[in-house]
Amino acid sequence: MTLDAEPRRSYDVVVVGGGPAGAALATFLQQDGHRCLVLERSTFPRYHIGESLIPSTYAALDRLGLLPKLKASPFPPKYSVRFVSPSGAESDPFYFSETIEGDRARTWQVERSAFDQMCLDNAREKGVDVEMATSVTEVLFDNQRAVGVRARRDEGAVFEVGARVVADASGRATFIGSQLGLKRPIAGLTKATCWSYYRGGKRGEGIDAGETTIFMLPQRGWFWYIPLPDDLVSVGIVASPDYLFTDADDPDTVFLREVTKCGPLLERLVSAVRVAQVRLMPHLAYLNQQTCGDGWVMVGDARAFLDPIYSSGLFLALASAELAAGCIHQALEADDVSAARLGAFEPTLTAGVEVFWRLVRAFYDETFSFREFVERFPDQRAALVDCLVGDVVGKNMRPFLVALAQMTEPPPALAD
Ligand SMILES: Cc1cc2nc3c(=O)[nH]c(=O)nc-3n(C[C@H](O)[C@H](O)[C@H](O)COP(=O)(O)OP(=O)(O)OC[C@H]3O[C@@H](n4cnc5c(N)ncnc54)[C@H](O)[C@@H]3O)c2cc1C
């Protein structure tokens, strides 16, 4: 391949992908005085699924300087999550204020085109170089150490950029995982999803207007119902692909069949109009068997994705970015970008992800019920709300997990 004749640039850190994980990582590192370049293959604003924040994102959003922008945004504030049984019985909302005080007990439902643009603009304002419409095509290695990337602009130019560290924040494209053959499905977690958008769906009143509502299906699948700006509601189903696609493959047919079968959801949508195509994702969960190496590290969905049930994706994107930024900063200062240094945050992050993994498996265990769990272990209700708000990274969740194991068999650890 011939490279276009432009001088070879070099950065401390080159980030593949300008979604929330990549934008946050670059912002944190730039704030620590490192020169960062983000290469993003699309042109923002662009569509993305994954609209519900959880309150534990607050601290990272604060340190990124994004809170004033979020508070001034049209994004509906979210104070709670509510579960609705197949018969229509509604749980009391789990208000985040049960375990969190003040401003932090509220988060937002975000339209991702606007939220991701906000995050990347913020990175730019902090001094990060950002190039859009530019796809990374290869991570360059010198022996086993990543030393830069090759990229192609949409208008055709091909170029290379040197980097002391390459960060993969490419989301579900899992760029390094694909290049190095590290990506794996997760045994025991095969879920598919399809979703669309409605205008005019019913909302709760007052602080309940922005709640996430989870409609449970008898087959252990579920619908999300997420209010967005402009009277839009994001509605999607997650269930086993064997169940979803038994007698039809067409996403429209499958989605409408399921909406029609879910009476309590249908009641919310009685006066609503569908305003978007149905989108489909046949395989949700995956992980990489190695998540950092000499000169490279993965953050956000480029690292792993479990399941949307606890809305943990954006939280883990920001948390992994912040933890990784701390290690990259120290590695650059020490001029030692070995895997051991870059990946020093892994045990902390992995412990938090394992908590979500246990919760995801519990949720899909047909013999398990969170209501019965709270009745049997009332002292663990606060820990359960901690999970719903995402407060599980860097925290001792062992008593909660021990109690959980008494009601649902623990799965093998993800790391095994
Ligand atoms: C059905 C579903 C529902 C979800 N619901 C929620 C939810 O309610 N709440 C929540 O918190 N999370 C949710 N998530 C998860 C959430 O969407 C992700 O965790 C989040 O987007 C991860 O952010 P990221 O920055 O890691 O990746 P992304 O946001 O995907 O960003 C990656 C970026 O990398 C770019 N890119 C890819 N390849 C290249 C390349 N080669 N070169 C340059 N750029 C590249 C892409 O264009 C993209 O902009 C959901 C996910 C799914 C699938």
The ligand as a Gaussian input file, in Angstrom:
#p B3LYP/6-31G(d) Opt

LIG

0 1
 C      -29.345000      -2.742000      22.127000
 C      -28.430000      -1.969000      23.025000
 C      -28.954000      -1.161000      24.020000
 C      -28.099000      -0.455000      24.860000
 N      -28.641000       0.318000      25.847000
 C      -27.814000       0.993000      26.671000
 C      -28.321000       1.843000      27.671000
 O      -29.535000       2.002000      27.826000
 N      -27.447000       2.490000      28.481000
 C      -26.097000       2.347000      28.328000
 O      -25.340000       2.937000      29.100000
 N      -25.585000       1.581000      27.357000
 C      -26.404000       0.910000      26.528000
 N      -25.870000       0.164000      25.530000
 C      -24.407000       0.093000      25.398000
 C      -23.817000       1.388000      24.819000
 O      -24.409000       1.659000      23.576000
 C      -22.308000       1.191000      24.648000
 O      -21.789000       0.598000      25.809000
 C      -21.579000       2.499000      24.374000
 O      -21.985000       3.048000      23.159000
 C      -20.074000       2.235000      24.358000
 O      -19.388000       3.390000      23.983000
 P      -17.992000       3.259000      23.209000
 O      -17.438000       4.630000      23.123000
 O      -17.188000       2.180000      23.803000
 O      -18.392000       2.729000      21.753000
 P      -19.228000       3.475000      20.617000
 O      -20.181000       4.419000      21.223000
 O      -19.778000       2.410000      19.743000
 O      -18.140000       4.312000      19.811000
 C      -17.199000       3.669000      19.002000
 C      -16.812000       4.617000      17.871000
 O      -15.713000       4.046000      17.162000
 C      -15.876000       4.341000      15.788000
 N      -15.068000       3.375000      15.023000
 C      -15.284000       2.045000      14.892000
 N      -14.319000       1.486000      14.141000
 C      -13.481000       2.481000      13.794000
 C      -12.281000       2.535000      13.006000
 N      -11.767000       1.441000      12.424000
 N      -11.669000       3.727000      12.853000
 C      -12.172000       4.851000      13.425000
 N      -13.314000       4.863000      14.161000
 C      -13.937000       3.690000      14.350000
 C      -17.374000       4.210000      15.567000
 O      -17.786000       4.926000      14.408000
 C      -17.931000       4.808000      16.858000
 O      -18.239000       6.185000      16.736000
 C      -26.692000      -0.551000      24.689000
 C      -26.173000      -1.344000      23.679000
 C      -27.012000      -2.050000      22.846000
 C      -26.416000      -2.910000      21.783000

